[in-house]
């Protein structure tokens, strides 16, 4: 896949894309870059957040739109909302039925708030952060411990 590019003034983003957007790309956008992560960050940082939520038996998970930084999944939170994880859920059903649609709603809301000047980034609470390793993929080049 070719590297992502952003022109001046555009807002690059990553929606659970498993691609790390480097500082050079993030700096080219006047408002920074945003990402969607399918967990209630700072819980379940890493590539397989949906799989870990199901594997760990979480009753609740959610989605987070956040500012991309040099540390994967660790930037300030721009929007966040929760959803239930049902006992019958698989990672596929949880993503398809709730987390993907939630991500679209959150991204839409953040972009509207950005345009209206209403964004209020909130730092993630590092005391609650967890990093879950990928189940079967190589680690990100800048992956946290």
C-alpha positions in Angstrom: 0.0 0.0 0.0 1.4 3.5 -0.8 2.2 5.8 2.1 -0.5 8.2 3.1 -0.1 11.8 1.9 -1.8 14.9 3.1 -1.7 18.4 1.6 -1.4 21.5 3.6 -4.7 22.1 5.5 -6.0 18.5 5.2 -6.4 16.4 8.3 -4.8 13.0 7.8 -6.3 10.2 9.9 -6.2 6.5 10.6 -9.3 4.5 11.4 -8.1 1.3 13.0 -5.8 0.9 10.0 -2.8 -0.6 11.7 -0.6 1.9 10.0 1.6 4.3 12.0 1.4 7.9 10.5 4.8 9.5 11.0 5.6 12.9 12.5 6.4 14.4 9.0 2.9 13.6 7.7 1.2 14.7 10.9 3.1 18.0 10.9 1.9 18.8 7.4 -1.7 19.2 8.5 -2.4 22.5 10.2 -4.8 20.8 12.7 -2.8 17.6 13.2 -4.0 14.1 12.5 -6.7 12.0 14.2 -7.3 8.3 14.6 -10.1 6.0 15.6 -9.3 3.2 18.0 -11.9 0.5 18.8 -11.5 0.6 22.6 -12.0 2.9 25.4 -8.5 4.3 25.4 -6.2 4.0 27.3 -7.4 0.4 27.7 -6.4 -2.1 25.0 -3.8 -0.1 23.1 -2.4 -2.0 20.2 -3.5 -3.7 17.0 -6.0 -6.2 18.3 -8.1 -4.3 20.7 -11.4 -5.9 19.5 -10.0 -9.4 19.8 -8.6 -8.6 23.3 -12.0 -7.2 24.5 -13.7 -10.4 23.6 -10.9 -12.7 24.8 -10.7 -10.9 28.2 -14.5 -11.1 28.6 -15.0 -7.3 28.8 -18.7 -6.5 29.3 -18.2 -3.0 28.0 -15.9 -1.6 25.3 -16.1 1.4 23.0 -14.4 3.6 20.6 -12.1 6.6 20.8 -11.1 9.3 18.4 -7.8 10.8 19.5 -4.9 12.9 18.2 -2.1 10.9 16.6 1.3 11.3 18.3 4.7 9.6 18.2 3.4 6.9 20.6 0.7 4.6 19.1 -2.8 5.0 20.6 -1.6 7.4 23.2 -2.6 10.9 22.0 -5.2 13.2 23.7 -8.8 12.0 23.5 -11.2 14.0 21.3 -14.3 11.9 21.6 -15.2 8.6 23.2 -18.3 6.4 23.6 -19.0 2.9 24.9 -21.0 -0.1 23.8 -21.9 -3.5 25.3 -19.9 -6.6 24.5 -22.5 -9.5 24.4 -21.5 -13.0 25.5 -22.3 -14.2 22.0 -20.0 -11.6 20.3 -17.0 -12.6 18.3 -14.4 -10.0 17.3 -16.1 -9.9 13.8 -19.6 -9.3 15.1 -18.5 -6.7 17.7 -16.6 -4.8 15.0 -19.3 -5.0 12.3 -22.3 -4.4 14.5 -21.1 -1.8 16.9 -17.5 -0.6 16.8 -17.3 0.3 13.1 -20.6 2.2 13.1 -19.6 3.9 16.4 -16.3 5.0 14.8 -18.0 6.6 11.9 -20.3 8.5 14.3 -17.4 9.6 16.5 -15.3 10.7 13.5 -18.2 12.7 12.1 -18.9 14.4 15.5 -15.2 15.3 15.9 -15.0 16.8 12.4 -18.1 18.9 13.1 -16.6 20.0 16.5 -13.3 20.9 14.8 -15.1 23.1 12.3 -17.0 24.8 15.0 -14.0 25.3 17.3 -15.4 23.1 20.0 -12.7 20.4 20.4 -11.4 20.0 23.9 -8.6 17.3 23.9 -8.3 15.4 27.1 -5.0 13.6 28.0 -5.2 9.9 28.5 -4.8 8.6 32.0 -1.5 6.6 31.8 -2.3 4.9 35.1 -5.1 3.0 33.3 -3.2 2.3 30.1 -2.8 -1.3 28.9 -0.9 -2.5 25.9 -2.0 -5.7 24.3 0.3 -7.5 21.8 -0.9 -8.4 18.3 -2.2 -12.0 18.1 -0.5 -12.9 14.8 1.0 -9.8 13.1 4.5 -8.3 13.4 4.8 -5.4 15.9 4.5 -1.8 14.7 7.9 -0.3 14.1 7.4 2.2 17.0 5.3 -0.2 19.1 5.1 0.6 22.8 6.5 -2.0 25.3 
